[in-house]
Amino acid sequence: MASVTLEELRKTYDKKYWAVNGISLQIADGELMALLGPSGCGKSSTMRMIAGLEELTSGKIYFGDQLMNRVTPKHRNVAMVFETYALYPTLSVYENLAFPLRSAGWKNEDIERRVREIVDILQVEHLLMHKPRDLSSGQSQLVGLGRALMRQPNVFVMDEPISHLDTRLRSRMRSYIKRLHIDLGYTMLYVTHDQEEAMALADRIAIMDQGIIRQIGTPDEVFHHPNDLFVAGFIGEPPMNFLESQVVHDNGSYHLEVHGHRIAIPANLKANVQALPEKITIGIRPFYIGVSGTPDEQHTLPGRVFIVESLGDATVISIDTDDTRLQVSLEHTPALKSGDDIWLALDPDYMVGFDPHSQLALVGHNGSKA
Amino acid sequence: METQRISFGLFFRHFLILIILIVFLFPIYWMITTSFKSSEDILTRPPKFVFEPTLDNYRFAFEEADFTKFIRNTIIVAGLSTILVVTFGSIASYSFARWNPGDGHIMFFILTTRMMPAIAVIMPFFLIFRDLGKTDIGNRFYLGLDQPGALVVAYTVFNLPFAIWLMHSFFQDIPMELEDSARLDGYSRLQVFFRVVLPLAAPGIAVTAIFSLLFAWNEFLFAFVLTRDDARTITVGVSSFQTQQGILWGPLTAAAVVCVVPMLVVALFLQRYMVRGLTFGAVRG
């Protein structure tokens, strides 16, 4: 096992467009890092460069303190789990598992022993003699996982390993992978476009967009303290709400106005209120908006109910304000129906302010982000 | 009633199949029976359906007309050219499928070489092989006129574009992840090609080989122009029974049967493989 260090990694395929545009990242030994981003953000290219399947245009890759740039995939000792399983269709499950060891020149009895070990961990003994085409998608991915576990890899890379599975299986495999990581302690890079997966699995998440990393942090950090509008909008379900607001200076005190309606200033920005730009984009998660039938001190923002969706454990209400549709998530089901006029309270403790020009989160006086 | 309608439909369908089979199979039936008839039985009117079979025609074809040699030549030429086509074709096709050198232009250029009919290139071929035959290299590799090497080269050149295009989709259908996985497991590029890609492309390669073999086996024009006697192939041999004294129907049909049977056996034997190869493409991971 080893830590992985990327320094200013770049990749272009046609010399015009940068698929990966200067990525620096450190994955600690034994850490599970998720590489999260929408399709086309460069996460697959990054992963393939780490595995050695793709040449770098520039930059450096280290495993531990060893430079890997010119090392062939064979000698990098990276194990990989593929989105489409990538089992060899002509070989039995047993032979698929044995494949990495055979090419490494292991003796037959050693291979047999190792296959048994892995099969015990994954509980797939009954599949050993089957061909991949006889397996369900879940079984296929278990075997794919098993094949990656056969060697003792330096780095364990997973490329959207569960996105082809159905929802139930997905959450089972997810906890399975997490437990596997805890038990075996491999350095893992988990590539996904599903923020929920990344949140649930990773020790830290690197969020990528258009070839660069927008933020690296623990799930908690990226959820509560997003660096910019992209991260804020990408993480969380239902997604974060955004409102355009105006900073109003009124007799020495400051407040925010959304279409003339007064709302509070985000708690972390209060101390530094003079330095705020004229306009602020307010971000607030659906869980931190209160709803009332009448206006009062807190409930200052008027809106009209668009639709109420009851999900059993929570109720999501879509509410139209002057120009934005907000989503509010409540634990109880309020007596509301489409068309009702209501008043909203935004909790200043959980509001995040962004500069609408730079799209970056505004940093409070004490240096802490929202 | 429901059952009656179905059985009528079924009857009609089978009747139609029967008609079509007769239309297609009767000439072959006639060829085979004629090859076993004596010359008097062949020419009688009305034609005889019941007759006393004889092997005279086969005896004539093999003893007087030297068909053993023609068959040997055909096997050598068709076999060698097929091996060359599959070897070069699979390598070329794989690199087109994975890296597409020339952004499709080279691929298209390869196709253009098939845009003229064989008759258009036969004179240049004739001149090239005539002169090649006078050189040392030409002699060593039997590349002169009336030598098998010339036909092998001609057939390979003519079949290669088709083979590259046919195999292209088979290679494309092999998931890239399988190659990635094998490379991570310690295989070099070449090992990946030989141990992972080729086995998976086997159905496609088999189909290509069969088509290439069929073409070379049945080819007439090149063989007719480029050979005279020593390297003569079976199709040209069959045509040689059209003599100035008239068509020798008996030996001609006997020779034709000998020509058809091997390919029929190959096709029957590999039919399932071929259909699967053509319809399903390669493998899904």
Chai-1 contact restraints between the chains, C-beta under 6 A:
chainA,res_idxA,chainB,res_idxB,connection_type,confidence,min_distance_angstrom,max_distance_angstrom,comment,restraint_id
A,L53,B,D180,contact,1.0,0.0,6.0,A-B,restraint_1
A,P73,B,R183,contact,1.0,0.0,6.0,A-B,restraint_2
A,P73,B,L184,contact,1.0,0.0,6.0,A-B,restraint_3
A,K74,B,G186,contact,1.0,0.0,6.0,A-B,restraint_4
A,V78,B,L184,contact,1.0,0.0,6.0,A-B,restraint_5
A,M80,B,L184,contact,1.0,0.0,6.0,A-B,restraint_6
A,F82,B,E177,contact,1.0,0.0,6.0,A-B,restraint_7
A,T84,B,E177,contact,1.0,0.0,6.0,A-B,restraint_8
A,T84,B,G285,contact,1.0,0.0,6.0,A-B,restraint_9
A,A86,B,E177,contact,1.0,0.0,6.0,A-B,restraint_10
A,A86,B,L178,contact,1.0,0.0,6.0,A-B,restraint_11
A,A86,B,S181,contact,1.0,0.0,6.0,A-B,restraint_12
A,A86,B,G285,contact,1.0,0.0,6.0,A-B,restraint_13
A,P89,B,V283,contact,1.0,0.0,6.0,A-B,restraint_14
A,T90,B,P199,contact,1.0,0.0,6.0,A-B,restraint_15
A,F99,B,D185,contact,1.0,0.0,6.0,A-B,restraint_16
A,P100,B,D185,contact,1.0,0.0,6.0,A-B,restraint_17
A,S103,B,D185,contact,1.0,0.0,6.0,A-B,restraint_18
A,S103,B,G186,contact,1.0,0.0,6.0,A-B,restraint_19
A,S103,B,Y187,contact,1.0,0.0,6.0,A-B,restraint_20
A,A104,B,G186,contact,1.0,0.0,6.0,A-B,restraint_21
